C-alpha cells in the first residue's frame, strides 16, 4: 500500500476537516432557513457571515489591496461566488426532504463528475490528469453510494 508523504497528508487532513465543517454547514443553514422563514434569505445570511470573516482574514493577512483588483477581472472568474451561492441554497433546500447523507452524496457525485472532466481537459491552466479506469471506478462507487443512501 502506498504511503502518504506529509506534502500529501497535511492537505488531505485539512480538506477532510473542512469537509466535516461543510457537512455541518448544510443542516445549520437549513435550520436557519426554517427559523427565519426563507431559504434564500438564509443563504444570503450565510454568505454575509462568510464574507465578513474572509474580509477580516484578508485584511489581517495584508491582502486588502488584492480585493481592489477583483473588479477588473473577467466576469467568468467571478462565477465561483454564484456557484457557491447555488450550492448553499440547494443544500439547505434539499436536506430537510432527502437528508444530509443523500444530499451530500448527490453533491459529491456532481463535483466529482465535473472534476473528472476538468482534470482531463486541464481546465483553468491546471495540470492534465487523464480519465482512467480507476478514476471512473471511483466515480461509479460514489454513484453507488448515492443509490445506497436511499435504500
Secondary structure, 3 states (H helix, E strand, C coil): CCCCCHHHHHHHHHHHHHHHHHHHHHHHHHHHHHHHCCHHHHHHHHHHHHHHHHHHHHHHCCCHHHHCCHHHCCHHHHHHHHHHHHHHHHHHHHHHHHCHHHHHHHHHHHHHHHHHHHHHHCHHHCCCCCCCHHHHHHHHHHHHHHHHCCC
